[in-house]
Amino acid sequence: MNLETYGKLLSTEVRGKASRLLVAWEGLLGEIPSSAAEAADRNAKTEKVAAESRAMGSIGLVAVASRNGSGSGGREDALRGTGLVWEACDAITTLGEKGLVWAAEIKMAEWKELVGDAIEELGGWLEGADDDANEEGSNGLDALGDRLEATGLETLSSSLSSLEDLGAKPTREIRPAAEKSVKLLKHMALLYPPIIKRRIRRITNITASSKAEELPSPESLGRLNGMLELGKRMTEGADALAESLYESNKEEAKEKMVDLTDLAKRGTETMGKTWDGNEDEFTVWLGKWSKMLEEMTAEQRT
């Protein structure tokens, strides 16, 4: 598929789903007997297993199946292979029906959740088992969300996955950097929902029934590619930042925070305008978001 015509994401999704279909189809073809003799041999083995199972009862069914193993080219393998082919076909059909917007929204939502996981884990690492500290430490971070929520746009969802055991508590030296990192990541996470709502959902969709004259412009697809790349790289940056904190590497953590803020500044430059080149509510919101990012950048230098 032409990247300029259909965009990087849609091209990647189509290739990936088509590859899975071909693999599933190859597996199914491998279950088809190549000759009458092979078919007869398979049927004989299947009948033998069935006869032994009937003779031994329900417990015998499990014993015989375990003894004979799986993947012998029987009916069950053929049914399993057929199911995989149908599943792969359904995935391609769904993509064709729902199109680019659907695929882009799913990707951005997945990356948002990953950043949310990093925030939750870092917060739990900082706060430990002290419920009082947990409540006190969250007030300052929640204030950031409250300020942006006043613009009337979506904010970070509080329904995040359960925490993992992160081991030792942060040292006194790394704690300030960790607290600033959590604040920065929460600010980054606030960016995902309005990108989905105000930009991704409003680009001209590409589906299997789209005509050439109905496709979004290469410029719009390029902007969308940039938004998706930002969403992905912020997720990767959050992981790298968290790792440096868990390793108590203060200097590296500071570098990762600078990298994230620089990434966000560059990545949001093309988001301010709508697909038609006009300003909207997100334009105003993004201006406030960017101003607060500048404030955080100043804090990181202290």
N, C-alpha and C positions, 0 to 999 in steps of 0.2 A: 504493500500500500504506500502511496505517496504521502510523506510526512507533512508536506506543505498543504496538501489537500484535505487530509483527514486528521492531522495532529499526531503527536508522538504517542500519547496514551492509547488512543483508539487503535493505532497501528500495532502497538505492542500487545494489546489485549487480543486482537484478532489473531495475530501470529501465535500467541501462547495457547489460545483455545483450539486453534486448528491443529497445532502440534499434539495436544492432548488427545484430540479426536483420532488422529492418525495412529498414535501409539495404542489407543484402545481398540481401534479397528484391526491393527496388526495382531494384537493379542487374541481377538476373537477369531480371526482367520486361522490362527495357529491351533485352535480347537476343532477345526473342521477336518475330518479324516481325509487323507490324500488318496485313499483307495478303498475299495470295497472290503479288502482283507483287513485293513486297519480299522474300519468301522465295525466289522464283525468282532474283532478282537476287543475293542472297547465295550461293545454291548455285552460280550461274554463276561468281562470283568465286572461290569455294572450289575449284571444278573447274579453273579457269584456273591458280591457284597450284599445285595438285597436278600438272597437266600440265607446267608449266614446271619444277617441281622434278624430276620423273621424267626430263625431257630433259637436265637439267644435272647430275644425280647428287647426291651428298651435299653437295658444296660449293655447288651451286646451290640446295639447300634453304635453306641459311643466307642466301644472297644474296637469294633471292626473299622470304623472310620479313622480312629487313631492309628491302628496298625497299617492301614492301607495308605494313609496320608492323603494330601490334597494335591490338586494340579495334575491328575492322571489323565486329563482329557475327557472326563465324563460329562454327564448332562449338567451337573452343578457348575462345572467350570465354564461351560458354554453359556449357561444362564447368567453367570457372573460377568462374563465378557460382554454379553448383550446389554446388561445393565450399565456397564461402564461406557459403552458406545452411546446409549441413549442419554446418559448423564452429560457426556461431552457435547452431544447434539443440542440438548436443552440449554447448555451454557452459551453456545453460539447463537441459538435462536433468541434467548433472552437479551443478549448484548445487541443483536440486530434490532430488536423491538424497542428497547429502552435507550440505547445509544450512548453517545459521548457524555452527555450531562450526567446520566445515571452512573456511569463508570467513574467519572471524575469526582462526583460527590462521595462515592464509596471510598475511594482512595484518600481523599482529604479527611473524611471522618475517621478512617483507620489511623492516620498519622496524628490526628488530634488526640485520640485515645492513648496512643503511645506516649505523647508528651504528658498527658494527664497521669499516666502510670509513673513516669519519672518524677513528677511533682509530688505525687502521693508517697512514693517510696522515700524521696529525700526528706519530705516533711516528717514521716514516721521515724526516719533515722535521726533527725534532729531532736525530735520531741520525746522519743523513747516511750516508756510505759507510764510516764507521768501525765495523768489526765489534766491536771491543773496547768502544766506547761503547755500541753496541747491546745487548751482553750486560749491561753494568753498569747501563744506564738502565732495563732491564726488570725488574731484581730488586725494586725498591721497588714497582712497579706490580703485579707478580705476587703480592707478599705480600698485597695487598688481596684478590685472588681466593682465595688460600689460606685466609685467615681466614673468608671466607664459605662456602667449599667444605666447611668442617668441619661445617656444619649439615646436610650430606647432600643438598642440592638442586643442581640443574644450575647451571653457571657458563658464562661467556662462551666460545663456541666459538673455537678458535684458527685455524680454517680460513677466512681472510678473503681478499678479492680482492687482486690484485697492486697494488703502489704505483704512483702516477702521479708524474711528474716535477713537483715542487712549486716548483722554482726556487731562489731564494736561501735561504741558511740563516737561522734566526732570529737577531735581534739580541740582544745581551746584556741589553737592557732588557726584551724580550718573553719571553725564555726562562723565567723563573720562572712567569709567567702561563700559558705554554704547557704546562709540566710539570704544573701544578695542573689545567689543563683536561683533559689526557689522563687523569689520575687520576680526575677527576670523571666523564668520559665512560665510563671502564671500569666505574665504580660504577653508572652509569645502565644500561649494557648488561647488567649482571648481573640486572637486574630482569625482562627480557623472558622468559627461559625458564621461571621459576617461575610467572609470570602465565599463560603458555600451559598449563603442566602442571597447576597447582593451581586455576586459576580458569576459563579459557576452555573447557578440555576437560570441565569438570564442570558447566557450565550445561546446563539442559534444551535439547536441540537442537530446531531448527525445520526440518522438511523439507517437501516437497510433500505427504507423506502425514500430516502432523501434524494432529490434531484440535484444535478450539478449546479444549477442556478440558485438553489436554496442553501448551499453550504456557507458556513461562516468564512470570512476573508482570511487569507494567510496571516495577516497582521493580528487578527483576533485569536487565531489558533496559536500564534507565537506568544501572545500575552498569556493565554491559558497555560501553555507549556511552562512559562515562567512562574506562574502561581503554584502549579503542581510541583515544580522543582523546589520552590521555596518551602512548601509544606513538607516535602520529603527531607530536605537538608536541615530544617529546623529540628525534625525528629532525630536525625543522626547527630546533630550538634548537642541535643539534650542528653543523649546517651553518653557522648564523649565527655561532656561536662560532669555528669554524675560520676562517671568512672574516675575522673581526676580527683573528685572530692572524696570518694570512698578510699582512695589511695593516699589521702591527706597531702596531695601535691598542690600547695597553695598557688605557686606561680603558674603552673599549667592550668589550673582552674580559672585564674584571671585571664589567661590567654584565650581560653575557650569562651568565656563570657564576652570578650571583645570580638571574637570571631562571630558569635551569634548576633550581637548587636549590628555589626557591619553587614552581615548577611541579610538581616531584616530590613535595614535601611535601603540596601540596593534592591532587594526583592519587592519592596512595596512601592517603588517609584512609578511603576506602570499600572498600579491598581486604582489610583485615585479617580480616574474617569470611567464612565460606563462604556459599554461596547460601542455606543454611538458617539462617544467623545464628550459627553455632558457630565455635569456634577450631580450628585445625589446625596442621600443621607449618609451613605458610606464614605463619601468624600470628606464630609465634615468629621465623622467619627474617626477616620484614619488620620486626619490632621491632629486630633487630640491624642490619639494613640502614639503617633510619632513624636509629639512633644514630650509625652511621658517617657518614651524610650530615650530621648535626649537627656532627661533628668537622671535616668538610671545610668546612662553612660558616664555622666559626671560623678555619680556615686561610686562607680567601679574604680575610678582613679584614686579614690581616697583610701 
